[in-house]
C-alpha cells in the first residue's frame, strides 16, 4: 500500500516535504505620533461638554509622501449616561482627513497617483518606481488605489460641481445636454454619458447592458428632477433612444448630432478609401520596395550611427570650408554630389513615411492623402531632374509614376466623393455673420443632394455613394435641423472650415484634411471661388509643373509649417456658384502625367 501524503497550508510546489514560510507584513515605524481631539466640544443633544473616552479610535499608521505618521483620535461622548448621546463616539475630522477608511496611504499619495496617471499618462510601473523610493508599496496596490479609491473619490468630487450649472442654466433658461456612448468591446456593456454642453460637466454616466427604450428611459429619468428645465438634447439615433427622449423628457427638443451624421455619410467612402490605400501601398512596394528600403552608405567609422549625444557624444566634424565661402568653380560638380545624395535620401525616407499614413473618417482619408503626397514627391523629383540628372532620382520618379498611373481614375472618383462630403459639411457650418434658420439650411442641403443625384456618375462607386448620401440624409432629416433657429447654442456642425468638432460631450475633433495639405486646396461649392466637387486641376497641377520645387516645404514637419495666407476675395469678384455654371468635374482634368483625360 502506498503512503498517503497530506498537504499542509504552508506547503506548496512539487516538493511537499519542504515547507515554505508565510510572509509576514513589514512593520512600519512612525516618525511622529499625532492624537487629535474632536472638533465638537459640546453634545449635540443636551449641549453639555463632551467627556473623552479612555480608549483611542482611528489609530493607524498613515504613509504620506513626507513620511510615516501615527494618527489617532480620542473620541468624546455625552456625560449623561441616560442621554441619547452617551453611546456616541464623536471622532476628529482632522484625523479622518489624513487617509481614507481601510487604507494606510494618505490622500496626498492618492492625489499623486491620480495626477501621474491622468495628467502625465504614466504607467503603473512608473508610478510604482517613484513611490517605492518613499515607502513600501507594490505595483498591484498602486493599481488598486487608482481604480478602487481614487476614481470613486473623483466621481464624488464631480458631484460637488453642481453650483457651476446654475450660471449656465440661468443664462440659457435651462440646460442643453448631450448623450453619447463609447463603442463596446467584445460584447461588454457600453458606457454612456450625459454632459452639459455649456460647462462640460458630466451629469450622469453609467454602463448600459442593453440599448433599448426602457433602459434609456431609466437612464434619463433623473434629469426630470433637476431644478432647471432641459431645453434640448443632442445625440445620435441608436435603437430606442429617440422614443426614450420623447418619453422621459417630453418638454425638450431633440436634435441629431451632425458630426455623427457626417461620419455615417462617409462610411462607404472610407471603406473604399481603405481598399484604395492598401492597393496603392502594395503597388508602390512592388514597383520600388527594394529601392526605398535602401539607406545611403554610412561614413567610414560610424557604422550607421547618425547622431550621438549624452555624456559621451560624438565629436563635431569641422566644416570643410568657412561659413559663407562657396567652393571653387572647378570643384562644384564634386561638391554637388553629397548634397544631391542628402536630398535623395530625404525623398526616399519621406516616401516610406507616406506609406504609413493613417486616416480618420469622415474627412481625412488616408488613401487620397497618400496618392496626393506621393504625386507631390514625383513632381518634386521631376523638377530636380530637370536641373540635374541623377540615376537614382530618375528611378524614384519612374517608380512612383508607374505605381500611381493605374490609380488615377480611382483617385478622381474618391476625390469627387470626398468633395461632396466637404460641401455638405460647409452647408451645415454655422456662420455668425450670416445666421440662417433651419428651413434655409435644409433647403440648401436638399437642393445639393438633388443636384448630386441628377449628375451623371463617372464610376459605380460614385453612383452607390450618391444613393448612400440620400438614404442616410433621409433617415436623419426629421431631427437634423430642429434646433437650428431656436437655440444658438446648438450650432453644432463646424466652427471653422478646417475642422468639425463633435461638440456633444467635447469628445472629439474630426480633422477635415491632412495636416500638411494646403487649406486653399479644399474644394467646396459654398466657399468662394472653389468649385463644386474639387478643383482637380489644382491638385494635378503640382504633378505637371516644371518650376523649381520647394524641398524645404515638402520635408518640413507639419507642425512647424505655417499655412499659406489666404487672400480675401471680394464678394463681387468671387466665381459664380454651381447653380449657374454647372459642376466643374465635367470638364477635362489632367492625369498624373499632366495629360488631359
Secondary structure as GFF3:
##gff-version 3
##sequence-region A 1 597
A	DSSP	beta_strand	32	37	.	.	.	ID=ss1
A	DSSP	beta_strand	51	52	.	.	.	ID=ss2
A	DSSP	beta_strand	57	63	.	.	.	ID=ss3
A	DSSP	beta_strand	68	74	.	.	.	ID=ss4
A	DSSP	beta_strand	76	77	.	.	.	ID=ss5
A	DSSP	alpha_helix	93	96	.	.	.	ID=ss6
A	DSSP	alpha_helix	107	118	.	.	.	ID=ss7
A	DSSP	alpha_helix	124	131	.	.	.	ID=ss8
A	DSSP	alpha_helix	139	145	.	.	.	ID=ss9
A	DSSP	pi_helix	146	150	.	.	.	ID=ss10
A	DSSP	alpha_helix	151	159	.	.	.	ID=ss11
A	DSSP	three_ten_helix	160	162	.	.	.	ID=ss12
A	DSSP	alpha_helix	163	172	.	.	.	ID=ss13
A	DSSP	beta_strand	175	181	.	.	.	ID=ss14
A	DSSP	beta_strand	190	196	.	.	.	ID=ss15
A	DSSP	beta_strand	202	208	.	.	.	ID=ss16
A	DSSP	alpha_helix	213	220	.	.	.	ID=ss17
A	DSSP	three_ten_helix	221	225	.	.	.	ID=ss18
A	DSSP	beta_strand	230	235	.	.	.	ID=ss19
A	DSSP	alpha_helix	241	248	.	.	.	ID=ss20
A	DSSP	beta_strand	253	256	.	.	.	ID=ss21
A	DSSP	alpha_helix	258	265	.	.	.	ID=ss22
A	DSSP	alpha_helix	267	293	.	.	.	ID=ss23
A	DSSP	three_ten_helix	329	331	.	.	.	ID=ss24
A	DSSP	alpha_helix	332	354	.	.	.	ID=ss25
A	DSSP	alpha_helix	366	387	.	.	.	ID=ss26
A	DSSP	alpha_helix	391	405	.	.	.	ID=ss27
A	DSSP	alpha_helix	408	428	.	.	.	ID=ss28
A	DSSP	alpha_helix	438	454	.	.	.	ID=ss29
A	DSSP	alpha_helix	460	480	.	.	.	ID=ss30
A	DSSP	three_ten_helix	488	490	.	.	.	ID=ss31
A	DSSP	beta_strand	499	502	.	.	.	ID=ss32
A	DSSP	three_ten_helix	504	506	.	.	.	ID=ss33
A	DSSP	beta_strand	508	511	.	.	.	ID=ss34
A	DSSP	three_ten_helix	519	521	.	.	.	ID=ss35
A	DSSP	alpha_helix	536	544	.	.	.	ID=ss36
A	DSSP	alpha_helix	551	555	.	.	.	ID=ss37
A	DSSP	alpha_helix	578	581	.	.	.	ID=ss38
A	DSSP	three_ten_helix	584	586	.	.	.	ID=ss39
###
